[in-house]
Amino acid sequence: MQQGSIIQTGRKQGPNVWSFRWSEKDRNGRRVYRKRVIGTIQQYPDAQSARAATGALLAQINADSSHNSACKTTVTQICEHFEQKELRSGDCFRSFATAKTYRGYIRKWVKPRWGSFYLDEIKAVDVEGWLRRLPIARSSRAKIRNILSVSFNHACRYELFDRNPMRFVRQGAKRRKAPDVLTAAEIRALVDHLALRERTLVLLAASTGLRQSELFGLKWRDVDFQRGELSVVRSIVFGVVGRCKTESSQKPVPLHPLLGEALLNWKKTCKFTGCDDWIFASRLHKGRSPYWGACILRKYVRPVAESLKIQKRIGWHTFRHTYSTLLRSVGAQFKVMQELMRHSTLRTTMDVYTQAVAPAKHAAQAAVLAMFFPPTKLSARNCPQDLLG
């Protein structure tokens, strides 16, 4: 416990200031002298009033110097320990994609900025300010914050530290703009102008809402043409086959006769049609692995979309957002939508994936206005004048 000292120092311009001085030992046991300005002599006329203003600062300094003074673990060390214990191959808690994402964020963002810091030197306000300055999406900032939080929890679990300052870091993941959603007409135009392989993929993605990893992870044994069902039992990410994202993701997907016919037409042109063969097996790899989804999207789907004047950023997940929005536009029940999207909660379906389409918005607004005015007065032309009197 220390009290420090108050001194008055002059400045070239402006009134003199009161400064608080104290000393502390660094990690090597060497004494370091520090100083912080409290305020001007106009704010604090005498040393006693300046001393009274240092109460909170003094408490923080003493807490920092005494709390975890024996902690010698750096952020780099705890990240490496976390990767060895939690992100190793075959770990049952996290999927391959999650582990790969964690390693990427730790290598690119966490270690370069915080790697040399000791755990007790990490302050919530410093991390929060740093995150706000990063030129990346809010969702990416939130991932970095969550990875730091998981790393601190890991340190607490192994009794290498005793608190998690990340719980005080405020960082939302709200998008700056809603994701692009295709209309039914745009989907139809794409399907009409794509080749058989891409047409089958787009039709299947837009009519089932399958994730990219699930779409390219399908095998012929997963298709039951008689019962009209698709069994989603695996996913493939970066060429690695693993389990589905959630337990709800493994529920069977209905297969409409039109989709069944499209798959049968594709099967007639396929070289690999055995039960254990991938539905979209790559000929380049002699059927041992499916096509690379990002490559098909970049080389075939997006160029066709541009030629059709579709000015939207299209990814495989775009078709999943589109499927959810179109389900709502045709009046599907909420619980049915959740089951078709295979979400664990209805909130994810409605808040994240579903958007109200313009005709539905106009129809809902017209229904409300119809409660105030006779229907004959609610034409598109005279409604504004009627409302204005």
N, C-alpha and C positions, 0 to 999 in steps of 0.2 A: 504494500500500500504506500502510495506517495501522494504528496500535496502539490508539488511543483512550485513555481514561483511566478510572480507578476512583475513585469518590467514595462517601462514607458520608453518607446523609441520614436525618433523623429523621422519625418519624410521630407523629401525635396519639395513636394507640393501637397498642400492640404494640412490638416491638423495632425498632431502626434497621435500615436495609437498605443493601446495596451496590448501586450503580447503575453501569452502563457507559455512557459518553458518547462519541459520535463525531460527525463532520460529513461531509457529502457534498454534491456539487453537483447541483442539479436540472437540468431540460432547458434552462432559460434561463441557466445558468451561475452562478446565485446559490447561495451556501453555506447549507445547512440543517443545523441542529444537532438531533441526536436523542439520546434516552436510553432505556435499558431496564433494568428491575430484574433483578438477578442472584439475589439471595437475602437472607436476614436475617443479622445478625451472629452469630446462634446457629448457623446453617448453615455460615458461613464466618467464623472468628474474626478473621482479619486480611486485609489487602488482597492479600497474595500468594496466598492460597487462593481469594479471589474472582476474581483475575486468571486463575488456572488454569482456573476454570469457564467462562471466556469463549472458550475456544479454538475450539469449533465455531461459536459466534456470530460471532466475528471473521473466521473463514474464509468464512462465508456473506456477510458484509457486503462483504469485499474482492472476492469473486467477483461479487457483484451490481453493484458499482461499476465493475468493469473489463470484465466480459463484455458485449459488444455496447453499449458506451457510446455508439457513434455511431448506434444504431438510432433512427430517427425515425418509424417506421411504426406507426400505431395499428390497433386491431382493426377499427374502422370502415373505414379505408382498405383493409385487406387483404380485408375482406368485399366491398367494392365492386369491387375488382380481381378477386376470385374470381367474382363474379356476371357481370362483363363478359366474362371469358375462358372460364368453364366453364359458365355457365347461360344463355348467349345462345340465341336461337331457332335451331333446326337443329343444335344440338350433338349429336354422334354418340355421346357417352359416357353421357349420362343421358337418361332419358325425360322427357316433359313433366310427368308427375305428380311425379317425383323433384325436378325443378327447381323446381316450384311449392312443394313441401314445404320444400325448402331455403330458398327466399326467405321463406316464412312464418315459419319458426323463427328465421332471422337477424333479421327485422324485429321479431318479438315478444319474443324472449328474449335473443339474443346482443348486439345493439347497445345496448339500454337498460341492460344491466348492465356490459358490458365495452367498449363502443364507444370510450370516451375513453381507455382504457388503451393504453400502448405495448406492443408484443409482448413485450419483455423484462421487463415488469412482471407478466405473467400467470404465476401459480404454480399448480402442480397441486393442492396442498392447498386453495388458496382456491376453485378451480373445483369440486373434489370436495365441499367443505362447502356451497357454494352450491347445487349440484345436489340434495343431500340435503334441503335446506330447501324446495325447490320443491313446491308442492301439486299435482303432476301425476303421471301414471302413470310407472312405472319405464321403460317402453318409450319414452316421450316424453323422459325425462331422458337415456336412452341415445342417442336421436337428436340431442339438443343436443350431447352430448359428441362424437359422431361428426362432426357438422358443424364443431365447433371444431377437431377433429383434421384434417379435410380442409382447412380453411382454413389451418392452420399448415403442412401438407404443401405446399399451394399456394404459400405464402410461401417455403418452402425450395426449391421447384422453380424459382421465379423469382429465387432468390438474394437475397430480401429479408430473410431470417432464416436461422438455421443450426440450429435444433432444434425439436422438437415436444413441449412439456411435457404434452400431452394423453395421451401414451402411459402416463403414470404415474397418470392419473385412473381410479379404480375406480368403475364404474357398470354394474350389471347391467340386463338387460332382462326378467328373469323376471316373469311375470304373478303378481298376487296371488291370482287364482283362475282356474280353467280356463274356457275359453269355453263358452258354452251349446251343447248339441247336442240336436237334436230326435230323438225316437223315430220309428220307422216308423209307428206309430199316429197320432202328431201330424201327420206329413207327409200321411198319407191323409186326416185330418180337414180339413186346410187345403185340399187339392186338391178335396175334395167340396163345400166351401162357398164357394170363390172363383169369381169370374166367369171367362169363357173366357180373357181376356188374362192375368190374374194367375195363373190355374190353369196355363196353358202355361208361363209364366215360372218358377213355383215348381217344377213338375214337371221342367222342363229343368235348372234349377239344382241340384236335389236328386239328379238321376239322372246328371249328367255332371260335377259339381264345377266348372263354369265359373266363373271370376271375374266380378265384375260388369262390368268393362270389356270382357271377352270376350263375355259374354252379350248385352249391348246393342250390341256391335260386329259381330254376325252379319248377313250378307246372304243373300238367297235363293240366290245362286250358291255359297255355302259348304256347302249341304246336298246331299248325294248320297243320294237316297232308295233308289236301286237297290243301291248298295254298302253302305248303312247306315253312313255316315260324316259327321261334321261337320268341316270344315276351319277351324281357328282361325288366321287369318292377320293379324288386326289387333285392336287394342283402342281404346276411346274413353274418354277421361277428361276431364271438364269440357268436353265438346263438342269436344275436339281428338282427331283420329284419329292413332294412332301405331302403332308396332310392339308386339308382345307383350312380356311382362315378361322372359322368358328364351327361349333357343333351344328348350329342352324344351317350353315352352308352345305351340309351333307344331305339335306333333305332332297328327295327326288323332284325333278323339274318336269312339268307337263310338256309333251311333245305333240304339237298340232299335226294333223295329217299333211298339211302343206310343208311343214318343216321336215316331216318324215320323208316326203317325196323328194325334197331338195337334197337330203342326205343320201337317199338311194341313188339319185342321179349323180351325185359326187362319187359315190362308191363305185359306180360303173367305170369311172375313169381312173380309179386309184390302182396302184400297183400293190399296195399293202392293205389287204382286206381281212386278215385273220382276226380272231377274237382279241388277241393281245396286241394287235397293231394300233398305233395311234390313228385317229380319224384323219388328222391333218399331218401325216407322216412326211418328213422331208426326204425327197429322193436323193438329195446331195449327201445325206448321211445314211442312205440305204435303209431308211425306215427306223433307225435306232432312236431317233428323236424327232419331235414335231418341228414344224416350221417356226422360225423366229418371228413372233407377232409384230414387233416394232419395225422389222424390215418390210413386211407385207404392207403395213400401214403407210410407211414412208414412200415406198416405190410404186404402189398400186392404188390404194384407197384415196389418199390425199390428192394425188394428181387428178384423179377422176372428179373428186369433189370440187377442185378448183376450176376444172373445165366446165362444170355445171353451175358455176357462179355461186357456190355455197361458201359464203364468207364466214366460216366458223372454224375454230381450232378443233379438229377431230382426233380423238384418241379412242382406244378400245373402251375406256371407262365412260366416254361420251354416250355410247349406246346403252350403258346401264342406267345413266341418268335419264336418257330419253325414254327407256322402257318404263321407268317409274312414273315419269310425268304423263306419258300416254295412258297408262293404267288409270291414273286419277282422272284424266280428261274423258274417259269412257264410263266413268261412274263406278269403278271397282270399289268394293268395300275395303276399309282400312286394313282389316285383319287379313283379307285375301291378298292385298298388296304386300303386306309384311311377309306372308308365306311365300309369295312368288319371288320376292326379292331375297328371301332367305336371310332376313336380318334378325338379330337377337331381340331387338326392341322395336316397337312401332315408331318411337321418336326418331330413330335413325332414318327410317323410311320417309317420314313426313318432313323432317327439318333439314335433312342433308340432301336427299335425292330427288324430292318431288317439287316441281314448280307449277304454279298455276298458269295455264296457257291463256292467251289473250281472249279467245272466244268464250272461254269459261268465266273469265273475269267480267266481261261485258254482260253475259247472261245472268251472273249473280247480282251485278249492280242493277240490271233491269228488273229482276225479281224483287229487290228491296224497294225500288221506286214505284213498282206496281202496287205496293202496300199503301203508298201515300196519295197516288193520283189514279184516276181511271185509266185503264189500259189504252183507250183511244187517244189519249193525250201524250203518250210516251213514244212518239215516233222519233227517229233519229234527228229530224229537222226541227221540230217545234218543242222538244223537251227543254232545251236551255231557256227559250223565251218564256215558257210556261213557268219554269222555276223562278225566273226573275220577275214574274208578275206581268 
